[in-house]
């Protein structure tokens, strides 16, 4: 019960901090503000400003790409479900050792069996490749958007407030 309360608090905190910074889709996809940066310095300034300004939208993009990566790799989804489900089942239904004939099966034995089956399955599912795809895809999308969208007029006032 306590663990579920911690998860709920973490979700609430995430919603209040990151998702409160979500900008409207019309502002995020404003094609009138798209222009090619003049040089690398301007692109860097745009990326710096836009990653802070659209941070909630970028977190949402990363989450959507992560869901897509899991759904497009069913073996990874099965391996993660097997490992997480195995931990839950072992913790819930086998906290005490079980006597089967002459053998005593402990939680340690069950975890060992879970790892012997789950880790090779996870290795075959190539989570590292999925992670690097997620980093690359989100990097291209976020850096591309942040460098091509001109900051709004409010960015001029943000530099004035910082210097005061």
Secondary structure, 3 states (H helix, E strand, C coil): CHHHHHHHHHHHHHHHHCHHHCCCHHHHCCHHHECCCCCHHHHHHHHHHHHHHCHHHHHHHHHHHHHHHHHHCHHHHHHHHHHHHHHHHHHHHCCCCEEECCEEECHHHHHHHHHHHHHHHHHHCCHHHHHHHHHHHHHHHHHHHHHHECCCCHHHHHHHHHHC
